[in-house]
């Protein structure tokens, strides 16, 4: 309803204005509209209060557009604290005024603006970057600055801890005093070609040879595995079985100590004399004696003629053994 104005005439008591009933009806209509708009029709809302400078509305619901005609006035959400305050579409805006001011002057999508200022493909930063954690997408970086600085000037591949190997040729072994194999034998293949240094193990009884290793400090003192390199004078494909056992001896310990449990690996000849044969890698060999840093590990290798696979009637000629061991450090420092 439009505001109704009481007619008061041109001059006092000229009889041209509204009579008392009509005038007061207009007054009542105006008040009814105010009480309906700002209350329940009969009383004003208790959420309305005022003083000389402001009118306060408690929990108002505005259904139309709100326009501030004069840009000199502020719209101040006094209680905006991250828990209460400004909401957009029912969702609380948790950013502070200082944080929102970072988008001052942004004229397009923020990511587009950021990409223009510092392309992600080759960003340039002029200040100091501080990160709580560096991550490659899967793993957190745990190295210290001092550790990373050890890579300064590196141009090749970084050595890592893991599996290493040691080659023990037959020439570095000796037949055991008891039940030993034949002494080292020099075998010429053809003049001018590689000669073989071999230890011969016959087919009638278990024969043994011995060698020792002082493993590097980086060894994890765990189990080892092995491969046997061997050959034969036979031209058949009969089999052979090789066993290996070891024991660790520390400073001030007796060397007169039993070997650990033997592990056996089998292989077959390849059908031609002097063919080099290489076994598969064995299962894990547990070294007796509780290995420790600076120990010497004594090993005994033997031909296990009682194994079902060992049916070769000729001597098995040992060329050497490759030992596989695991490190838990990159060097012996």
C-alpha positions in Angstrom: 0.0 0.0 0.0 1.2 3.5 -0.7 1.5 5.9 2.1 -1.8 7.7 2.8 -1.6 11.4 3.7 -4.2 13.1 5.8 -5.8 16.0 3.9 -5.5 19.2 6.1 -6.9 21.7 3.7 -5.3 24.8 2.3 -5.6 27.0 5.4 -6.8 26.3 8.9 -10.5 25.6 9.2 -11.3 26.1 5.5 -13.4 22.9 5.5 -11.5 21.4 2.5 -9.4 18.8 4.5 -10.4 15.3 5.5 -12.9 15.0 8.3 -11.7 13.4 11.6 -12.9 9.9 10.8 -11.3 9.8 7.3 -8.1 11.3 8.6 -7.7 8.8 11.5 -8.6 5.9 9.2 -5.6 6.9 7.0 -3.4 7.0 10.2 -4.6 3.6 11.2 -3.9 2.1 7.7 -0.4 3.5 7.8 0.3 2.1 11.2 -1.1 -1.3 10.2 1.3 -1.5 7.3 4.3 -0.5 9.5 3.3 -3.1 12.2 2.9 -5.8 9.5 6.2 -5.0 7.8 8.2 -4.6 11.1 6.3 -6.9 13.4 3.4 -9.4 13.5 0.6 -7.0 12.7 -0.2 -6.1 16.2 3.3 -5.5 17.8 6.7 -4.5 16.5 9.5 -7.1 16.4 11.6 -7.3 19.5 14.6 -7.4 17.2 14.2 -3.8 16.3 16.1 -1.2 18.4 17.5 2.2 17.6 19.5 5.0 18.9 20.6 8.3 17.4 22.9 6.8 14.8 21.6 3.3 13.9 18.7 0.9 13.7 19.5 -2.7 14.6 17.5 -5.6 13.2 17.9 -9.0 14.9 18.0 -12.0 12.4 16.3 -10.2 9.5 15.5 -12.1 6.3 15.9 -9.9 3.3 14.1 -11.2 0.1 15.0 -8.4 -2.3 18.1 -6.7 -3.4 20.0 -4.6 -0.8 21.6 -1.4 -2.2 23.9 1.0 -0.4 23.3 4.2 -2.3 26.4 6.0 -0.9 29.7 4.2 -1.3 31.1 6.2 1.6 29.3 3.9 4.1 30.7 0.5 5.2 29.0 -2.9 5.4 30.6 -4.1 8.6 30.1 -7.7 9.8 31.4 -7.1 13.3 31.3 -10.8 14.5 33.1 -12.4 11.5 35.6 -14.6 13.3 35.8 -17.9 11.4 32.9 -19.4 13.4 30.2 -16.8 12.8 29.8 -14.0 10.3 29.6 -13.6 6.5 27.9 -16.5 4.7 27.5 -16.9 0.9 24.8 -19.4 -0.2 24.6 -20.6 3.4 28.3 -21.5 3.6 30.4 -19.6 6.1 33.3 -17.6 4.7 36.2 -18.6 6.9 38.8 -16.3 5.3 39.7 -13.2 7.2 39.6 -9.7 5.7 43.4 -9.7 5.3 43.2 -13.0 3.4 40.4 -11.9 1.2 42.4 -8.7 0.4 45.0 -10.9 -1.4 42.6 -11.1 -4.4 42.3 -7.3 -4.6 42.8 -6.4 -8.2 42.3 -9.9 -9.6 40.4 -9.6 -12.9 40.0 -13.3 -13.9 40.3 -16.8 -12.4 42.8 -16.8 -9.5 44.7 -19.8 -10.9 45.0 -18.0 -14.3 46.4 -15.0 -12.5 48.9 -17.1 -10.6 50.0 -19.0 -13.7 50.6 -15.6 -15.4 52.7 -14.4 -12.5 54.6 -17.6 -11.9 54.1 -20.4 -14.5 54.1 -23.8 -12.7 56.2 -25.3 -15.5 59.2 -23.0 -14.7 58.4 -20.8 -11.7 60.7 -18.1 -10.6 60.8 -17.2 -6.9 62.7 -14.3 -5.5 62.1 -14.9 -1.8 62.7 -17.8 0.7 60.5 -20.8 0.4 59.7 -22.6 3.6 58.1 -26.1 3.6 57.1 -28.3 6.5 57.6 -31.4 4.5 58.9 -32.1 1.0 57.2 -35.0 -0.9 57.8 -36.5 -4.3 54.2 -37.5 -4.6 54.6 -40.8 -2.8 57.3 -40.4 -0.1 58.4 -37.7 2.3 62.0 -36.5 2.1 63.8 -37.5 5.3 67.3 -36.5 4.4 68.9 -33.6 6.3 70.6 -30.6 4.6 74.0 -32.0 5.6 73.2 -35.3 4.0 71.9 -33.7 0.8 75.1 -31.6 0.6 77.1 -34.8 0.3 75.7 -34.9 -3.3 77.2 -31.6 -4.1 79.2 -31.9 -7.4 77.8 -35.4 -8.1 77.7 -36.2 -11.8 77.0 -39.9 -11.8 74.7 -42.5 -10.1 74.4 -42.5 -6.3 75.4 -45.8 -4.8 72.6 -47.3 -2.6 72.5 -50.0 0.0 71.3 -53.4 -1.3 72.6 -56.7 -2.8 76.3 -56.9 -3.5 78.5 -59.8 -4.7 82.0 -61.2 -4.1 83.7 -63.5 -6.5 85.8 -66.3 -4.9 87.9 -68.1 -7.6 89.0 -71.7 -7.0 92.6 -70.3 -6.8 91.6 -68.6 -3.6 90.5 -71.8 -2.0 92.3 -74.7 -0.4 91.3 -78.4 0.0 90.4 -79.1 3.6 92.8 -81.2 5.6 90.2 -83.9 6.2 88.2 -85.1 3.3 89.6 -82.5 1.0 89.2 -82.3 -2.8 92.2 -82.5 -5.2 94.7 -79.6 -5.0 94.4 -76.7 -7.5 94.9 -77.9 -11.0 96.0 -75.9 -14.0 94.1 -77.1 -17.1 95.0 -75.8 -20.6 92.1 -75.6 -23.0 94.0 -74.7 -26.1 97.3 -72.9 -26.4 96.8 -69.2 -26.4 93.3 -69.5 -24.9 92.1 -69.2 -21.3 93.6 -71.8 -18.9 91.4 -73.1 -16.1 92.4 -73.1 -12.4 90.1 -75.7 -11.0 89.5 -77.9 -7.9 88.4 -81.4 -8.8 85.8 -83.2 -6.6 85.3 -86.9 -7.3 82.0 -88.8 -7.4 82.7 -91.5 -4.8 82.6 -89.4 -1.6 81.9 -85.9 -0.3 85.0 -83.8 -0.8 85.5 -80.3 0.6 87.4 -77.0 0.0 87.7 -74.0 2.3 87.9 -70.2 1.8 87.3 -67.2 4.1 85.9 -63.7 3.7 86.2 -60.5 5.8 82.9 -58.9 4.7 82.7 -55.1 4.4 81.4 -53.1 7.4 78.3 -52.3 5.3 77.2 -55.9 5.3 74.0 -56.3 7.3 75.4 -59.5 9.0 72.4 -61.5 7.6 72.1 -64.5 5.4 73.9 -64.9 2.1 73.2 -66.9 -1.1 75.6 -68.3 -3.7 76.1 -69.5 -7.2 78.7 -72.2 -8.2 80.6 -72.0 -11.5 82.0 -75.3 -12.6 82.8 -77.5 -15.5 83.6 -81.2 -16.3 85.5 -83.4 -18.8 82.2 -85.4 -19.5 80.2 -85.1 -22.6 76.9 -86.0 -21.0 74.2 -84.2 -19.1 74.6 -85.9 -15.7 74.0 -83.8 -12.5 76.0 -82.6 -9.6 75.2 -81.2 -6.2 77.2 -78.4 -4.4 76.8 -77.6 -0.8 78.0 -74.5 1.2 78.2 -73.8 4.9 79.8 -71.0 7.0 80.7 -69.8 10.4 81.7 -66.3 11.7 84.6 -65.9 14.1 85.2 -62.6 16.1 88.3 -61.2 17.7 89.4 -63.4 20.6 87.0 -66.2 19.6 88.3 -69.7 18.8 88.4 -70.8 15.2 87.8 -74.4 16.4 84.0 -74.1 15.9 81.4 -75.9 13.9 80.1 -74.7 10.6 76.4 -73.7 10.2 73.8 -75.7 8.3 74.8 -76.5 4.7 72.6 -75.4 1.8 72.8 -77.5 -1.4 72.2 -76.3 -5.0 72.1 -78.7 -7.9 72.9 -78.4 -11.6 73.4 -80.6 -14.7 76.3 -80.7 -17.2 75.6 -79.2 -20.6 76.7 -82.1 -22.8 80.2 -80.8 -23.9 83.6 -81.1 -22.1 84.9 -77.8 -20.7 81.5 -76.0 -21.0 81.1 -73.5 -18.2 78.2 -74.4 -16.0 76.5 -71.9 -13.6 74.0 -73.0 -11.0 70.9 -71.1 -10.0 71.2 -68.8 -7.0 70.8 -70.9 -3.8 68.4 -70.4 -1.0 69.5 -68.5 2.0 72.6 -69.7 3.9 72.6 -68.9 7.7 76.2 -68.3 8.9 76.8 -69.7 12.3 78.5 -67.9 15.1 76.4 -64.6 15.2 78.3 -62.5 12.6 79.5 -59.1 13.6 81.5 -56.2 12.1 85.2 -57.2 11.6 84.5 -60.9 11.8 86.1 -63.4 9.4 83.6 -65.8 7.9 85.0 -69.3 7.1 83.2 -71.2 4.4 83.3 -74.8 3.3 82.1 -75.9 -0.1 81.7 -79.5 -1.0 80.3 -81.9 -3.6 77.3 -83.7 -2.0 77.4 -87.1 -3.8 74.6 -88.4 -1.7 72.1 -85.9 -3.2 69.7 -87.5 -5.6 70.7 -85.2 -8.4 74.4 -86.0 -8.2 74.7 -88.9 -10.7 77.8 -87.7 -12.6 80.5 -90.3 -12.5 83.3 -88.0 -13.5 85.1 -85.3 -11.4 83.2 -82.0 -11.0 85.6 -79.2 -11.6 85.0 -76.1 -9.4 85.9 -72.8 -11.1 84.7 -70.5 -8.4 81.8 -69.3 -6.2 79.8 -66.0 -6.4 78.6 -64.9 -2.9 75.5 -62.6 -2.7 75.2 -60.5 0.4 73.1 -57.5 1.5 74.4 -54.1 2.7 72.6 -51.7 4.9 75.0 -48.8 4.3 76.4 -47.3 1.1 80.0 -47.5 2.4 82.2 -48.6 5.3 82.7 -45.2 6.9 
